[in-house]
Amino acid sequence: MTASKGFKKVLYNSGFLLSEKVVSLLITFLVSIFVVRYLGPSQFGLLEYTISLVAIVLPIGRLGTTHLSIRDLVTCRDEEESKILGTVFVLVMLSGAILTIVILVIGNYIEDDVTVKLLLLFASSKLLLQGFEVFDSWFQSKVRSKYTVYGRMAFHLSNSGLKLLFTFMGLSLVYFGSTVLVGLLLQVVVWTFFYQRLTKGVGKWTFDKVYAKNLLKNSWPLIISGLSLAIYMKIDQVMLRNMVDNEAVGNYAVAVKLSELWYFIPMSIIASVFPSIIKAKLVNKRKYDLRMQQLYDLMVAMALLIALPITFLGEYIIEILYGHEFITSAKVLTVHIWAGIFIFIGVARSKWIVNENLQKIGMIFNLIGAGLNVILNLLLIPYFGIMGAAVATVVSQAASAWFLGAFSIRTRDAFKMQSKAMFNVITIIPLIRSARSFKESLIKN
């Protein structure tokens, strides 16, 4: 394959993945409006609680194997693929089964409501079936992500379609929980079908004890980082349900969904521009630092353009989309949306951390931030309810993605750049100049 063809293949692959994310995001968001209006705050809160509870342990069940398996599949010989796929599949399926049993046993012990137990069972299907994500890893390693997209779109279309159907049929909450299982099973069928067409099939997979030990030895930082991120994103909803009620979770979850709707933007932009930044490092340090500063400036500017209008229009947005029943969500949204600034610059810094080989420091920052989030929720929720959870999210994100960088010599430069980017917001002229310079530097390279 020529360099030109290889580049076109990568570009096509990336475009396919980005298109899938945007389309699935729009489908999920639009359908959720009907579902949320139909279920109301209390029932929607209960559904989100069970989903959040399982989401927190998903990184443990995945064992941090996703990125490692892709790396190994890219670099291995053809005859080693079966060993890698088989070993990862067995490990993840086994861990998922164990965690599912633990969740269901604990849920059966602490929950009296049969509906909650059934919702937990359906939500746990993500744990039980995530071993099949090895197909996704294989497709990515071969730059054939269109097959990954086919499976994911099968999930999103079936999941969203069933939710719409159940809404119009007026069915109970349990039916909405079951859509996850149906969607995942269809996704597995699609992935298996295309993998079988392209290869000799799963019958050739083998389990290798030596590879399994090496994999687990190298994956623990990724497990901890993934767990920390999951705690960031979901622990507030779990704690709200146990410290307040289902209705509080429902109102909070609506605000969070609207706030997090924009998080694909920094990931998409940074995935496109960061190769240029890496190349700048090879040229000289000054140019590399300039590019990073421009990237931070751009991230803050974009986050601010989202946060400001939502802060002033939050109440109208909530009422138009979800109705007056969810008007409590508006206040939460106007606070939670400001976590976006730290999410945006945090995504940029996470790439910088990998490029500087500082993954362990990043893991420590994530752990401290997750712990701070839990502590602040415990302190603030009893007094301020869902507003306390929103403040806890913003403060813990600020600490992890920005402020903690000041306490390590190796990350202090990044902290200074992030601080300068936020200071630049005060006057729009330097911000526009940085964005323009960043665009021009990308064009030249």
C-alpha positions, -999 to 999 in steps of 0.1 A, spaced: 0 0 0 14 34 -10 17 63 15 -10 82 -3 -35 52 -2 -26 46 35 -34 82 44 -67 81 25 -76 49 43 -68 65 77 -87 96 67 -117 76 56 -116 55 87 -115 86 110 -143 103 91 -164 72 94 -159 71 132 -166 108 136 -198 106 115 -210 76 136 -205 95 168 -224 126 156 -253 106 142 -256 83 172 -254 113 195 -282 131 177 -304 100 175 -299 93 212 -305 129 223 -337 133 202 -352 100 214 -343 108 250 -365 139 249 -396 118 243 -385 92 268 -377 117 295 -410 135 290 -429 102 291 -412 87 322 -410 119 343 -384 128 369 -388 99 393 -389 70 369 -363 85 346 -341 90 377 -345 54 387 -335 42 352 -304 65 352 -294 53 387 -292 17 376 -273 26 344 -248 48 365 -243 20 390 -232 -4 363 -212 23 344 -189 28 374 -177 -8 374 -174 -12 336 -138 -1 336 -130 -28 361 -147 -54 340 -128 -42 309 -95 -47 328 -79 -19 309 -74 -42 279 -89 -21 251 -60 1 242 -34 -25 250 -51 -51 228 -53 -27 199 -16 -19 203 -7 -56 204 -29 -64 174 -13 -37 153 23 -49 161 18 -87 163 24 -113 136 -7 -128 119 -4 -161 138 -5 -143 172 -39 -126 166 -59 -156 177 -39 -157 210 -45 -120 217 -82 -121 208 -89 -153 227 -70 -143 258 -86 -108 260 -121 -123 253 -118 -149 281 -104 -124 307 -130 -97 300 -159 -122 299 -148 -138 332 -144 -105 350 -177 -92 336 -195 -123 349 -180 -120 383 -189 -83 386 -224 -90 374 -229 -116 401 -216 -91 427 -239 -63 415 -270 -85 415 -262 -100 449 -257 -66 465 -287 -52 446 -309 -80 459 -297 -74 494 -301 -36 495 -331 -31 472 -366 -42 479 -381 -29 447 -384 -57 420 -383 -31 393 -348 -19 405 -336 -55 405 -347 -61 370 -332 -28 358 -299 -38 373 -301 -71 356 -306 -55 322 -280 -28 328 -255 -55 338 -257 -70 303 -230 -44 294 -207 -62 318 -217 -96 305 -212 -89 268 -183 -64 268 -159 -93 260 -172 -91 225 -156 -56 222 -125 -75 210 -141 -75 176 -141 -37 178 -104 -38 188 -96 -60 158 -115 -38 133 -96 -7 146 -63 -24 144 -69 -32 108 -82 3 101 -116 -12 92 -137 9 116 -167 9 93 -175 -25 107 -173 -12 142 -197 16 131 -222 -9 116 -224 -27 150 -227 5 170 -254 19 147 -273 -14 150 -272 -9 188 -282 28 187 -310 23 161 -325 -7 179 -321 8 213 -337 41 203 -363 26 181 -375 3 209 -376 32 234 -398 52 210 -421 22 205 -424 16 242 -432 53 247 -460 53 222 -473 20 236 -473 34 271 -453 5 286 -437 4 320 -401 13 331 -388 -22 329 -393 -24 292 -371 7 287 -343 -10 307 -345 -41 284 -336 -21 253 -299 -21 264 -298 -59 263 -315 -61 229 -292 -35 214 -261 -52 227 -271 -86 214 -278 -71 179 -244 -54 180 -227 -86 188 -244 -104 160 -234 -77 135 -197 -77 147 -195 -115 147 -210 -117 111 -184 -93 97 -155 -108 116 -164 -142 103 -166 -129 68 -131 -113 70 -113 -141 89 -112 -178 97 -135 -172 126 -135 -173 164 -129 -211 164 -92 -204 160 -90 -183 192 -68 -196 220 -61 -186 256 -25 -179 266 -16 -177 303 17 -159 297 1 -132 276 -27 -129 301 -3 -123 330 17 -97 310 -16 -80 300 -29 -77 335 5 -66 348 5 -36 323 -31 -27 325 -36 -17 361 -29 20 356 -55 20 328 -80 3 351 -75 29 378 -77 58 353 -109 44 338 -125 38 372 -116 74 382 -132 87 351 -163 66 356 -166 79 392 -163 114 379 -191 109 354 -216 88 374 -210 87 412 -231 119 417 -262 102 404 -257 71 425 -252 93 456 -282 115 449 -305 85 447 -292 72 481 -291 106 498 -321 123 482 -346 104 459 -353 92 424 -368 125 414 -335 143 423 -316 119 401 -340 125 372 -337 163 373 -300 161 377 -295 136 349 -314 158 324 -291 187 332 -260 165 329 -271 151 295 -274 185 281 -241 196 296 -222 166 284 -237 168 249 -208 190 238 -179 168 250 -174 152 217 -162 185 203 -127 187 220 -121 150 214 -128 154 177 -108 185 172 -78 173 193 -77 140 175 -74 159 142 -48 185 152 -26 167 177 -4 149 152 6 184 140 15 193 176 36 161 180 55 170 148 62 205 162 79 189 192 103 172 168 112 206 153 118 226 185 105 230 220 94 266 216 72 258 186 57 228 205 48 250 235 33 277 212 10 251 196 -1 238 230 -8 273 242 -29 279 210 -47 247 216 -56 256 252 -67 290 241 -90 275 215 -105 249 240 -113 277 265 -129 299 238 -151 270 225 -161 260 260 -170 296 268 -191 300 237 -211 270 249 -213 279 286 -223 316 283 -256 312 263 -267 281 282 -261 299 315 -286 327 304 -310 305 284 -309 273 305 -344 277 319 -359 282 284 -340 253 270 -352 229 297 -388 240 294 -389 237 256 -372 203 255 -385 186 286 -414 206 299 -421 225 332 -419 193 351 -381 194 348 -377 231 355 -355 222 385 -329 209 361 -323 244 347 -304 257 378 -282 226 378 -275 231 341 -263 267 345 -237 254 371 -228 221 356 -221 235 321 -191 254 335 -173 220 341 -170 220 303 -141 245 304 -121 221 325 -132 191 305 -121 208 273 -86 218 286 -84 185 304 -88 165 272 -60 186 256 -37 181 286 -44 143 286 -29 141 251 0 162 263 5 139 292 7 108 269 31 126 246 53 135 276 50 99 290 35 112 323 6 86 325 12 78 361 9 115 371 -23 117 351 -36 87 369 -28 103 403 -46 135 393 -77 115 382 -77 96 415 -75 127 436 -102 144 415 -125 114 418 -119 112 456 -126 149 459 -158 146 440 -171 119 464 -161 139 495 -177 171 481 -209 152 473 -210 138 508 -206 174 522 -228 194 498 -257 171 488 -273 170 523 -275 208 524 -279 218 487 -293 187 470 -287 185 433 -271 219 432 -245 206 456 -237 177 432 -233 201 404 -208 223 424 -189 192 434 -185 182 397 -172 216 387 -148 219 416 -134 184 412 -130 187 375 -112 220 380 -88 204 405 -80 173 384 -78 189 349 -61 221 359 -52 231 395 -33 199 406 -9 205 377 6 233 397 19 209 424 42 188 401 73 202 385 67 180 354 32 194 348 37 230 359 43 243 324 9 228 313 -7 245 343 7 278 333 -5 275 298 -40 265 309 -41 294 334 -30 318 306 -57 305 283 -84 311 310 -69 346 316 -71 353 279 -109 350 281 -109 384 299 -99 401 267 -111 386 234 -84 400 212 -55 377 223 -80 348 221 -89 355 185 -52 361 176 -43 327 191 -71 309 173 -60 325 140 -23 317 145 -33 281 154 -53 278 122 -24 292 101 2 269 116 -19 239 108 -24 250 72 14 254 68 20 218 81 
